[in-house]
């Protein structure tokens, strides 16, 4: 069946198909970036390890103090880029929206994490000052399940979650400076398997019940196989009902695919399954799964090239679900891809820069020395895509909602993405998947190229966006 026929069969997408097939024819000085702060304070390897997680890689201190180093300074002094928000926005064309004033005004991004960060508000303020960004209209931190004191000695994972929370808030804001942000925190540590997942599902439903926002970012997950228990099945069922409710309300949900390539942790969190696996909730057909790349751009943010992220012990997650059947929007993919999928859901859907060596910075002050830290991981992608969609929602004057059918229609038409065709996500002795022209199991359709698409994207604003009928079709095809 053709891409045109499949997407037209989903309510509300005929206008998009007309669009995509028509398109188919047509600074201050900073301290030295290094592993040690200019004031002599060192960042120990053990602290860096605590800061990192299965979706997040913190590799070192770029600059102590409140002034953000420039990308040029990072390249000269640390031997690697540290892309600014302005450079990332330009590389992926998000500045096409920002420059015309569509910067997320009237939108709210919902972020879900464990614990949160004890210094989030001040860190965001310093990050904004360092990069010349305005403060968000509001940052609400809600904890409907309660909180626990910040004490990494008692709960070592708190330091990693604090870094994760900081990344999610600072960089979703960077891509949508005028969007409001709601952070929902859980007092339970999500690790692997069922642990922490019911609490996250509660928070997602809390956001939907209270209509907190139209874009959700989730930079966490559990290996599907660690949920192959009766309790795990309840998690799958409950989350799928939640995501169906989100799509019916016009809410876009993003989830990162993880940093272990085609390998993923077993329940013990240390060893990996010896065969390809994927993480949930990224594998949900009702979620947009975000993989990872290594971006090359110049110090003005001009895009040069991209490969699959696979370096430094991490790689962009991607593969074939062992739980979910192939959704309707993937059935337009070529027969060669269909033979690999075997009737199952494949991820990622799209990607974003994730390589710590081609990475970005976050400002942290809950550890010493306070300053800007190099960061990477697929956790970068979910919040930044959430910011992009917030900008797009403002531009369209309505929430775009369930995103995947749009992505696959655009991808089938060959527009809207930087197609990543180099690299693979094999890792930890587990054979992964190669990047190929078009959609693949390493980077999906690739990364956004909004500049290519922008001239005609207003056509997205026309047509009937009936999410209920679209979600009903997606769920029926996945039973």
C-alpha positions in Angstrom: 0.0 0.0 0.0 1.4 3.5 -0.9 2.3 6.1 1.7 -0.4 8.3 0.2 -3.2 5.7 0.7 -2.1 4.8 4.2 -2.0 8.3 5.6 -5.1 9.4 3.8 -6.9 6.6 5.5 -6.1 8.2 8.9 -8.5 11.0 9.7 -7.2 14.5 9.4 -4.1 13.8 7.2 -5.3 14.4 3.7 -4.1 18.0 3.7 -0.7 16.9 4.9 -0.4 14.4 2.0 -1.1 17.2 -0.4 1.7 19.2 1.2 4.3 16.5 1.3 3.9 15.3 -2.3 3.8 18.8 -3.5 7.1 19.4 -1.7 8.5 16.3 -3.3 8.5 18.3 -6.6 9.5 21.4 -5.7 31.4 36.9 23.0 32.7 37.5 26.4 35.7 35.5 27.6 35.2 32.3 29.5 37.3 30.1 31.6 39.2 27.2 29.9 37.1 24.2 29.0 38.8 21.2 30.6 38.3 18.4 33.0 39.2 20.8 35.8 37.7 24.2 36.6 39.7 27.3 36.2 39.6 27.8 40.0 41.4 24.5 40.4 38.4 22.3 41.5 38.5 18.9 39.9 35.6 16.8 38.8 36.2 13.2 39.8 35.5 10.3 37.6 33.2 8.9 40.3 31.1 12.0 40.3 30.9 12.0 36.5 29.7 8.4 36.7 27.0 9.3 39.2 25.9 12.1 36.9 25.4 9.8 34.0 22.8 7.1 33.4 21.4 4.8 30.7 19.9 7.8 28.9 22.4 10.5 29.9 26.2 11.0 29.5 28.0 13.7 31.5 31.6 13.7 30.4 33.3 16.7 32.1 33.4 20.3 33.1 33.6 22.8 30.2 33.8 26.0 32.2 33.4 27.0 35.8 31.4 30.1 36.6 28.3 31.7 35.1 29.5 32.7 31.7 29.0 30.0 29.0 32.0 29.3 26.9 31.6 29.7 23.2 31.7 26.8 20.8 34.9 28.2 19.3 36.5 28.2 22.8 35.4 24.6 23.4 36.9 23.5 20.1 40.2 25.3 20.7 40.6 24.4 24.4 38.8 21.1 24.8 39.1 19.7 21.3 35.4 19.3 20.8 32.3 21.5 20.0 29.8 22.7 22.6 26.9 23.8 20.5 25.0 26.8 21.8 21.2 26.8 21.7 21.4 29.2 18.8 23.7 26.9 16.8 21.5 23.8 17.4 18.4 25.8 16.4 20.1 26.9 13.2 21.5 23.4 12.3 18.0 21.9 12.5 16.1 24.9 11.1 14.2 25.6 14.4 15.4 29.2 14.0 13.0 29.4 11.0 10.2 29.4 13.6 12.0 31.4 16.3 13.0 34.2 14.0 9.4 34.8 13.0 8.3 34.9 16.6 6.9 31.4 16.9 8.8 30.5 20.0 6.3 28.5 22.0 4.1 31.3 23.3 0.9 30.0 24.8 2.3 26.5 24.9 3.3 24.4 27.9 5.9 21.6 27.9 5.4 18.8 30.5 8.5 17.0 31.7 8.4 13.9 33.9 11.4 12.8 36.0 12.3 11.2 39.3 13.3 13.5 42.2 14.1 16.7 40.2 17.0 19.0 41.0 17.6 21.0 44.2 19.0 23.9 42.2 16.9 23.9 39.1 15.5 27.4 39.2 18.8 29.1 39.8 20.6 26.8 37.3 18.0 27.7 34.6 18.4 31.4 35.3 22.2 31.1 35.0 21.9 29.0 31.8 19.6 31.7 30.3 21.9 34.5 31.2 24.9 32.6 29.8 23.2 32.1 26.4 21.2 35.3 26.2 17.8 33.6 26.5 14.7 35.0 28.2 13.3 33.4 31.3 10.3 31.1 30.6 6.9 32.6 31.3 6.7 30.2 34.2 8.4 27.1 35.6 6.0 25.0 37.8 7.4 22.1 39.8 4.6 19.8 40.9 5.0 16.7 43.1 1.5 15.2 43.5 3.0 12.0 44.9 5.2 13.8 47.4 9.0 14.4 47.6 12.0 13.0 49.4 15.0 15.1 50.6 17.9 15.5 48.2 20.5 13.3 49.7 22.7 11.4 47.2 24.4 9.6 50.0 21.1 7.9 50.8 19.9 7.7 47.2 22.9 7.8 44.8 20.7 8.0 41.7 19.4 11.4 42.8 22.5 13.1 41.4 21.9 11.6 37.9 18.3 12.5 38.0 19.2 16.1 39.0 21.4 16.3 35.9 18.6 14.7 33.8 16.1 17.2 35.1 18.4 20.1 34.4 19.0 19.0 30.8 15.3 18.5 30.2 14.3 21.9 31.5 17.2 24.0 30.1 17.1 22.6 26.6 13.4 22.3 26.1 13.3 25.9 27.1 16.2 26.7 24.7 14.2 25.4 21.7 10.9 27.1 22.9 11.9 30.2 24.9 8.4 31.5 25.4 6.8 28.2 26.3 5.8 27.5 29.9 7.3 24.5 31.6 5.7 22.1 34.1 8.0 19.6 35.8 6.4 16.6 37.4 8.6 14.8 39.9 8.3 11.3 41.4 9.7 10.4 44.8 10.5 6.9 43.4 13.7 6.0 41.5 12.8 4.6 38.1 15.6 2.1 37.4 14.7 -1.0 35.4 11.7 -3.2 35.1 8.5 -2.2 36.9 10.4 0.0 39.5 9.2 3.6 39.3 7.0 3.1 36.2 3.6 3.1 37.9 4.5 6.4 39.5 5.5 7.9 36.1 2.2 6.7 34.7 0.3 8.4 37.5 2.1 11.6 36.7 1.3 11.4 33.0 -2.3 10.9 33.8 -2.2 13.8 36.3 -0.9 16.0 33.5 -3.7 14.9 31.2 -6.4 15.1 33.8 -5.4 18.7 34.7 -4.7 19.6 31.1 -1.2 20.9 32.0 0.2 21.0 28.5 0.1 19.7 24.9 3.7 18.3 24.7 5.3 15.7 27.0 9.0 14.8 27.2 10.1 11.5 28.7 13.9 11.0 28.8 13.8 7.6 30.5 12.6 4.0 30.0 13.0 0.3 30.8 14.1 -2.5 28.6 10.9 -4.2 27.3 12.2 -7.6 28.4 12.5 -6.5 32.0 8.7 -6.0 31.9 7.9 -9.5 30.8 6.1 -10.3 34.1 2.4 -10.0 35.1 3.2 -6.7 36.8 5.1 -5.6 33.7 2.1 -6.4 31.5 0.0 -4.2 33.7 2.6 -1.4 33.1 2.3 -1.9 29.3 -1.5 -1.9 29.4 -1.8 1.1 31.7 0.8 3.2 29.7 -0.9 2.4 26.4 -4.2 3.6 27.8 -2.5 6.7 29.0 -0.9 7.4 25.6 -4.2 6.8 23.8 -5.8 9.4 26.1 -3.0 11.8 25.4 -3.4 11.4 21.6 -7.1 11.8 21.9 -6.5 15.1 23.8 -4.1 16.4 21.1 -1.0 15.9 23.2 2.3 14.9 21.6 4.4 12.4 23.6 8.1 12.0 23.1 10.4 9.3 24.6 14.1 8.8 24.2 15.4 5.4 23.0 18.4 5.1 25.3 22.2 5.1 25.0 23.0 1.4 24.5 22.4 1.0 20.8 20.6 -2.3 20.1 21.7 -3.7 23.5 19.8 -2.8 26.7 20.2 -3.5 30.4 18.8 -6.6 32.1 16.9 -6.3 35.3 20.1 -6.1 37.4 21.0 -2.9 35.5 24.6 -4.0 34.9 24.6 -6.8 32.3 22.9 -6.5 28.9 20.7 -8.9 27.0 22.9 -10.8 24.5 20.5 -10.1 21.6 18.9 -6.9 20.2 16.3 -5.3 22.5 14.5 -1.9 22.8 13.3 0.3 25.6 9.7 1.2 26.6 8.0 3.7 26.4 9.9 4.6 23.3 8.6 1.4 21.7 5.0 2.4 22.2 3.3 3.0 18.8 1.5 6.0 20.3 4.8 7.7 21.3 7.4 9.4 19.1 10.7 7.6 19.7 13.8 9.8 19.6 17.2 8.2 18.7 20.7 9.7 18.7 23.2 11.0 16.2 26.6 12.7 16.0 26.2 16.1 14.5 28.9 18.1 12.7 28.2 21.8 12.3 30.5 24.9 12.1 30.6 27.5 14.8 27.8 29.4 13.2 25.6 26.3 13.4 25.6 25.6 9.7 24.8 22.0 9.2 27.6 19.8 7.7 26.9 16.1 8.3 25.6 13.5 10.7 26.2 9.9 11.5 24.7 7.4 13.9 26.0 8.1 17.4 28.2 5.2 18.4 31.3 6.3 20.4 32.6 6.7 23.9 30.8 3.6 25.1 27.3 4.8 24.0 25.1 4.5 20.9 21.7 5.7 19.8 19.0 3.2 20.8 17.0 1.5 18.0 15.6 -1.8 17.0 12.4 -3.9 16.8 9.8 -4.2 19.6 9.1 -7.7 21.0 5.8 -6.4 22.4 4.0 -4.1 19.8 2.8 -4.9 16.3 3.7 -2.7 13.4 1.5 0.5 13.5 -0.4 1.6 10.4 2.0 4.5 9.7 5.0 2.2 9.4 3.2 -0.1 6.9 4.1 2.4 4.1 7.8 1.6 4.5 9.6 -0.3 1.7 9.3 -4.0 1.4 13.0 -4.4 2.3 12.3 -2.7 5.7 9.1 -4.7 6.2 11.0 -7.9 5.8 13.2 -6.9 8.7 10.4 -5.6 10.9 8.5 -8.8 10.5 5.2 -7.2 11.4 6.5 -5.5 14.6 7.1 -1.9 15.7 10.5 -0.4 14.8 12.2 2.5 16.5 13.4 5.2 16.5 10.9 7.4 14.5 13.3 10.4 14.4 16.6 11.4 16.0 18.6 14.4 17.4 22.2 15.0 18.2 23.2 12.9 21.2 27.0 12.4 21.1 28.8 13.9 24.1 31.7 14.6 21.7 29.5 16.7 19.5 27.4 17.8 22.4 25.9 20.6 24.3 26.3 22.1 27.8 24.1 22.3 30.9 24.6 24.6 33.9 24.8 22.7 37.2 25.4 24.2 40.7 24.3 21.3 42.9 27.9 20.0 42.8 31.3 21.7 43.0 32.5 23.4 41.0 29.4 25.0 39.6 29.5 25.7 35.9 28.8 24.3 32.4 29.2 20.6 31.8 29.5 18.6 28.6 26.5 16.4 28.2 25.1 13.9 25.7 22.8 11.0 25.3 19.4 10.5 23.7 18.0 12.4 26.7 18.9 15.5 24.6 16.5 14.7 21.9 13.1 14.3 23.7 13.1 17.7 25.4 14.4 19.5 22.3 11.9 17.9 20.0 9.3 18.9 22.6 10.4 22.5 22.3 10.3 22.3 18.5 6.7 21.0 18.5 5.7 23.7 21.0 7.0 26.3 18.4 5.1 24.5 15.7 1.9 24.4 17.8 2.1 28.2 18.1 2.7 28.6 14.4 -0.3 26.3 13.5 -2.6 27.9 16.2 -3.5 24.5 17.4 -1.7 21.4 18.9 -0.5 19.0 16.3 -1.0 16.1 18.7 -0.1 12.5 17.7 3.0 13.2 15.6 4.0 9.9 14.0 1.7 9.9 11.0 2.9 13.3 10.0 6.6 12.3 10.3 6.1 9.2 8.2 4.2 11.1 5.5 6.9 13.7 5.3 9.6 11.0 5.3 8.0 9.1 2.5 7.9 12.2 0.5 11.6 12.8 1.1 11.3 16.1 2.8 11.7 17.6 6.3 14.7 15.5 7.5 18.5 15.3 7.4 18.7 11.7 6.2 21.5 9.9 8.2 23.0 7.2 6.1 26.4 6.4 7.8 27.0 4.3 10.9 25.3 1.6 13.0 24.2 1.1 16.6 25.9 -2.2 17.4 27.2 -2.1 20.9 28.3 -4.3 23.8 28.8 -7.3 21.4 25.2 -7.1 20.2 24.7 -6.7 16.5 22.6 -3.6 15.8 21.4 -1.9 12.6 22.9 0.2 9.9 21.9 3.6 8.8 20.5 3.5 5.2 18.9 6.0 2.9 15.4 6.7 4.1 14.0 5.3 7.4 16.1 2.8 9.3 16.4 1.2 12.7 19.4 3.3 13.7 18.0 6.9 13.3 14.5 6.5 12.0 13.9 9.3 9.4 16.9 11.2 10.7 17.0 14.7 12.3 14.8 17.7 11.5 15.5 19.9 8.6 12.8 22.5 9.2 14.5 25.0 6.9 13.8 22.7 4.0 10.2 22.3 4.9 9.3 25.7 6.3 8.1 27.4 3.1 5.1 25.2 2.8 4.5 23.9 6.4 1.6 26.2 6.9 -0.5 23.7 4.9 -0.4 21.6 8.1 -2.7 24.1 9.7 -5.6 23.1 7.4 -7.7 20.0 7.6 -9.6 18.1 10.3 -7.3 16.8 13.1 -9.5 14.1 14.7 -7.2 12.4 17.1 -9.8 10.0 18.4 -10.4 8.3 15.1 -6.6 8.2 14.4 -5.8 6.6 17.7 -8.6 4.1 17.4 -7.2 3.0 14.1 -3.6 2.8 15.5 -4.8 0.7 18.5 -7.0 -1.6 16.3 -4.0 -2.4 14.0 -1.8 -3.2 17.0 -4.0 -5.7 18.7 
